[in-house]
């Protein structure tokens, strides 16, 4: 009788054993390593599709769930079934016009998993980080209700989070804010826009995205993840179904959305989710993953694309002094700007808001105070080209007519502003504008826009982006929004995504004690040389001289130096620096070298090592450095000329909020 009683128990045990074996058999793991072997991704197909990322054996991301949820009830990521696996190793030489490198090598190992339901996922492991993207081979319509994008961190790492500035509608704002540096467990219950950096101990992980096309951009929200970790969770704007217009500027905004985030017809790939992994802060500003992962150029001939510096009207509020005419949006003022640009070898003048009536939403009709054709001709005679400001949806509504009219007139491009969203229809608008302007040989400087996602590779006529807490903020911000701190933070984080239209060049400079917000006559936080350094530290192929031409009259030495600096370079590296403290950038253009550095409000000495120079070559070095009184008088600087070679070493003192800028010219 005792033996008979044991039979059901044995059968139950056998059933449990078989069940666990079946579950284990269903769980599949796929390993992928970077070419140098430092990083490993483990992709697991079990109850959920997830991945784990390690760097030199340390866990950077613990298993994090990913997937797509469709409106038809399909969930790509729940109980996934892998029906095919492909691997390859690739080494590309990427040509990169108007980028921080003229060209660079992109080497990666790829894992492509075909999933059930006509979907798949591709992982790539580079030496600089990891990326993945979903794709579909379906021929029918695909409507995505939500995307699951989780980033699970062991412990409680410190994060740099730029929160949305719109508490009521956080998905709609200008993508400009300083960073909240905080343990993830203490992150505010707000959405943050990308890029976001997390210090994982062994390395820093920066979240980016690339090849964002016909799909909404990603925000993240920080939260605790059980008892042992923290989580960043992806959040996406829903698809707009109704919009309206603000009366001022005729700017479009969303009033109603659908219950899904994206829809498309037929086969397609979705955006790359990019995780840049950097063990040294100096590697962050020169990480190329966003550019490398973007779609190749759709502009065959880029020879017509012109970059350069800009005499800009808006920051200084058309605020000329000592002139015999009333300054403003009129012919005399813009001819004065053109004359200033021509005298100093500055390639462009931007006509910012006001050259057409903003309320009208009609950029085909110029205000009566301006004769645009005459201004174009006036500039052409003096070697200065004009660029016109407009609003995204205004240009989009008159796209072909505006491109045809202004390209024929001789306008060279548009500065496009106030998109302030990144839902699918907004992203599609950006691509329409990029394509149309490229056809008409017009360049674009994109403002009020989400972070760069590689569009400047796909459409190289897009030569700059805002999405940065730039110089405009000093016209109205508070001293607590510490610009010198931000200036040595965003190059490490935001510049990973692409170039920045920060708009430097202030000639009124103030110490921490003296600075205040002034709208019509703004001043920068920090020293004069902090401003000069920006022209070297920033990736900025289309960069402003933000101050008034009449404020530059007594600063010819600084203007000459700025005008002599290139806006595109052959190569770039960070000689030294630490996120949030200081940065020293080195750029090469042809035979010349350019070195720029800046610090936060802490003064410091930086050591310059010129061993990167070629042997046997002498250079004339022109150095602009903080003056001995710059801690009290931020405009104080000194200029030195010296001879430098490969064996030279130099110590430069940076004042509070200070900087330095140097150019090296080969001595024949």
Secondary structure, DSSP 8 states (H G I E B T S, - for coil): -HHHHHHHHHHHHHHHHHHHHHHHHH-EEEEEE-TTSSEEEEEEESSBEEEEEEETTEEEEEEEEEEEEETTS-EETBS--EEEEEEEEEEEEEE-TTSSSSEEEEEEEEEEEEETTTEEEEEEEETTEEEEEEEE--SSEEEEEEEEEEEEEES--EEEEEE-S-SSSTTSS-S----EEEEGGG--SS-EEEEEEEE-SSSEEEEEEE---SS--EEEEEEEETTTEEEEEEEE---EEEEEE-TTTT-EEEEEE-S-SEEEESSEE--EEEEEEESSGGGTTT--HHHHHS---S-S--TT---EEEEESTTTTT---S-SS--SSSHHHHHHHHHHHHHTT--EEEE-TTSB-GGGT-TTSB-TT--HHHHHHHHHHTT-EEEEEEEHHHHHHTHHHHHHHHHHHT--EEEEE-----SHHHHHHHHHHHHHHHHTT-EEEE-S-----SHHHHSTTEEEE--S--GGGGGT--TTS-HHHHHTTHHHHGGGT---------S-EE-TTT----STT--EEB-HHHHHHHHHHS--SEEEE-S-HHHHTT-HHHHHHHHTS-SS-SEEEEEEEETTTEEEEEEEETTEEEEEEEE-SS-EEEEEE-TTS-TT--EEEEEEEE-TTTTT-TT-EEEEEEEE-TT-EEEEEE-TT-EEEEEEEE--
